[in-house]
């Protein structure tokens, strides 16, 4: 190979190296910005998922004396979606739901035990294990006035539904969960 050929190859390699360096200089900040945005989005999604899980847990803690309240029902119905990757929580929820079914023969004590098991699993998932005890989960403030108001509401609901159920007959029962 002649000196001129070697010089031309060296010039070409130098040009390609300079071109590669220029491309890297141009593309590196763009790649870094994209990576940063993806990391920020992932962290934001994780934080939002945690916030939703905490909201569901706090709602159930707040409503644990009357877990049939509209707020508690909404929170319970969100568990499968919010805790999609938490099998133990979804299993505890399925057991509680089974005991809440109208045809279930579960006692109030069994229902409370299953609610407690669900709350325990949720608290562990949220990093509260060891800090929130069974006694904490069982401790509920439910003034007699609030309990009486809730029972009156339930009785009024049943009184309103009873004539409808009688009028519709068996079709009503077959359409109920």
C-alpha positions, 0 to 999 in steps of 0.5 A, spaced: 500 500 500 502 506 498 503 512 502 498 516 499 493 510 500 495 510 507 494 517 508 487 517 505 485 511 509 487 515 515 483 521 513 477 517 512 478 514 519 479 520 522 473 523 518 468 517 521 471 518 528 469 525 528 463 524 525 461 519 530 463 524 536 459 529 533 453 524 532 454 522 540 455 529 542 448 531 538 444 524 540 447 523 548 443 529 551 436 527 547 437 520 549 438 522 556 432 527 556 428 521 554 431 516 559 430 521 565 422 522 562 421 515 562 424 514 569 420 520 572 414 517 569 415 510 572 416 514 578 410 518 578 406 512 576 408 508 582 407 514 586 400 514 584 398 507 584 401 507 592 396 513 593 390 509 590 392 503 595 393 508 601 386 511 599 383 504 599 386 502 605 384 508 609 377 508 606 376 501 609 379 503 616 375 509 616 369 505 614 370 498 618 365 499 623 360 499 617 363 496 611 357 496 607 357 504 607 357 506 600 364 509 601 367 502 603 363 498 598 366 503 592 373 502 596 372 494 596 370 494 589 377 497 587 381 492 590 382 487 584 384 493 580 389 497 585 392 491 588 392 487 581 399 484 583 398 483 590 395 475 590 394 475 598 390 481 598 386 479 592 385 472 596 383 476 602 378 480 599 375 474 595 374 471 602 371 477 605 366 477 599 364 470 599 362 471 607 358 478 605 354 474 600 346 474 601 346 466 601 352 466 606 352 463 613 358 467 615 357 470 622 358 477 624 364 475 627 367 471 621 366 477 617 369 481 622 375 476 622 375 476 614 375 484 614 381 484 619 385 479 615 384 484 609 386 490 612 392 486 615 394 484 608 393 491 605 397 494 611 403 489 610 403 491 603 403 499 604 409 498 609 405 498 616 406 491 618 409 491 625 406 498 626 399 497 625 397 491 630 391 487 630 388 491 636 389 497 632 385 494 626 379 492 631 379 499 635 373 502 632 369 508 634 362 508 632 357 512 637 351 509 638 347 515 634 351 513 628 350 506 629 342 507 630 342 512 624 346 507 619 341 501 622 335 506 620 337 507 613 338 500 612 331 498 615 328 504 610 332 501 604 329 494 606 322 497 607 322 500 600 325 494 597 320 489 600 314 491 596 318 491 589 321 484 591 314 482 592 311 485 586 316 482 582 317 475 585 322 470 583 325 474 577 327 479 583 331 474 586 334 471 580 337 477 578 340 479 585 348 477 586 
